[in-house]
Amino acid sequence: MDSLYEFRSKKNISTSHSGPNVSAAAQSGGHITAPVLTNNTITGNVHIIHNAPGFALYRPPSEKTQTSASRSVIINYKKLICSEYQCVTEYNSRPGEHVLLSERYTQPLIIQKHRDQKEREEEICSSGESFQQVLRSRSSGDSVHLNSLFDRDSHGISPSAVILQGNSGNGKSFTVQKIMMDWASGDLYKERFDIVFHLKCKEINRIPGKKSLVEILSYSCSLTSDQISQMLQHSPEKVLFIIDGFDELRLTQDIYGMSPNTDPLQKAPPEVVLCDLLRGRILPESFLLVTSRSTATDTLSNLLKGPQRFSEIMGFSEKGVEEYFQKFFQNEELFGKAYTFVKANETLITACSIPVVCWIICTTIKERFKSGADVTSGLETTTSIYVDFVSTLLEHHCQGLSQSVPTLLRSLGQLAERGMLEQQVLLDEKTVYETVSDPAGNPFLCKFLIKRRIHQETMFSFMHLSFQEFFTALYYVILDEEESQRKWTQLFSIDNSSYGCPPRFAAVVQFAFGLLNKDVRYTLEKHGLFIHPKTQAHLKEWILEELQNNKTYSSKVFFFLHCFYELHEKDFVKEAMEAWNRIDAYGAAIRRTDCWALLYCSQCCQCIQELSLLDCRLSSEKLLMILPVLHKFKKVCCLTVEVSSDSDLVELMCTLIREQTLSSHCFDVRLLTSKSVSLDLSISEGLSSIHLPLSPPNPGASLQTLSFTFPHAALINIDWTSVALTIHQGDSDALMSVLCSFSKLKKIEMRVDCLSKMWAAWTLQIVQNCSSLTELKVDTCYVLEEGIKILQRSRTRPAYIVTVQGLMCNKQSQKCTHYEDRRCSCNQEVTIHLNSRGFSMETRRKSWF
């Protein structure tokens, strides 16, 4: 019979007339078991600590109120919790080091919804902004806060047990610490729970022998068994048990075949006691919050009492990542630099949704700040962050592994490779168990159930596609020399079947080059993983051959640059870049990470022949990123930069003339403003040229383009604000003022709709005001007679040749003046020369070819 009461002294019990006649006696300090005592009179010093399940023990209202003694115990318990939980010991903390929980904890995205197969695939395969959009769609109606985990649902049902699922490193234990701290501080569950106990399954595994629930709790907190007993007997419906890390609980016995244990004082193996608590056999009125990795959630759900509620930590949202960075750095300037840097890297900002990755990245960057290094050198490679993440999980989340680390990682690599070759991110249960030993205990895999009509199907995945790509690369490079070369040859043959397209396995190859890095190899070797020197040589030979064979494939340019960036081996990168000679990324959509790769690779070299970025629209920010290395190229052509405002244009031009860019032999950049107006800057053989396509002031007599050439030195004196205003105004007087500000103009070219009287006079005004000119060329659609007369009658005789070219209509009336009329047979080509010898004009029939 279950133990129901504890008696502190000898006592007598007599029944009322409405109940059974029961007498019981015990020595002081002894225990006694008795049937339900309903409507009875109890005499003596009786301390009731438990009521059997299924029976309601009547307590007078006075007995339900906390005694001053129990209130005092709870208050002291909360103080101890606050003291213990206010600090966080990080993975790299030395003895005595810690940080405040408030300086680290950031609310993760928690949803209370199972996702279907399509939703899972979206989460796994998306990255960067598309990944953030997926998270936003998940959080739009299903996200919850910690204070609402036990709220009633739409049917009015409040759960007795909440499952809080999350992948390794997603912040489950951190969230539990936050719950404990907030409860003890009176900020969470103040009215709902009088007492909250925190049980860590990792610690329960280390408790020897047989223990009661009260004894197990005393192991986990600062309270004595008597104090715990006192709190459990008082309002068990206001007790919350938080069981952290169910997936780590060693269920060594047949938990389903064990005889039920309903007494918090009855002793049994700790895992059995815990399972009975989960099932609701012990203290059925209490509430449960259980954290677990997805690999053990189905086992947990089968054990757990109801009604249950499923919740899942999905990690940090974009806003959460930003908040974490702010709390970590506690300095707006450092935060801004670090967050901007990481946000620009699609792979890293996606991985930052995993809180542990966020911590690794912030810690790495902070070390660089302390040493005075630039933030961009803080994260040398994306691969190094992934290796650090794997190392962290191996050290802190892989206790009790049944196999060696190399064996574990090889099996994960085999599984990842299979998924990559079959283009699958969701892996069926049979495939996983054929490849990986104990996948349920593997911290790198996620497990979930997919509904298939009337059945459920168990599926596995890696945390994200990028981790699947990483483990594939790791598997390939740690194979023996012959097998590794065979695998890479197979992979390259698949990629080479799509000429001119970015490689399908680009990320796998980039991770492989990152794994060849000396520092990364050192980390791998500490885990018993070695890369054969011939494997390293094979990959390097392959990419050098690819550079020679794919010089014209602009879509692969940044793939190669990222391979070099991940390798981070200066001598080899220098050899490859100088052999490459001409970098042509025609039409590529350039990301900030591409700019970093180009920046690093160019810094490794003394001189490169040419950089062509035709139809690659850069933001001014991206141009400024690569600006420090543009002087390394003998020729830089076809840069197109989008500028958001006039002020940005002015700032960018001022920056350009300060940089070493002007020492390039040839430099060509087009700046596009938000109003679809452009400014072209060209540098060649010591001269600079600016080309302005202008907005027409009025139809029929407009200046369409204006170009002027001058020495480099004159760039410094240009009033770029006036230039920017002129672009939008198209005012001839303003243009003249700008031109006159150039003291050493060498050449002017302009195009007008028609050489009218006004533009002929304007041309002569340029000749008079710009004495340093050596050439002036006017291109026009039509040369009007009124314009010809102005030039012919002018006494202006420049020392150089002024050339005007266009069409002239021979009709006596209703002459052609519009662009649409240019094909009419009445038109003839006219060339006018004006120089020191006077005015001359040549005409010839218009050529149709």
Summary of the structure (lengths in Angstrom):
residues: 849
radius of gyration: 38.6
end to end distance: 109.8
largest distance: 138.7
contacts: 2720
relative contact order: 0.05
helix: 45%
strand: 20%
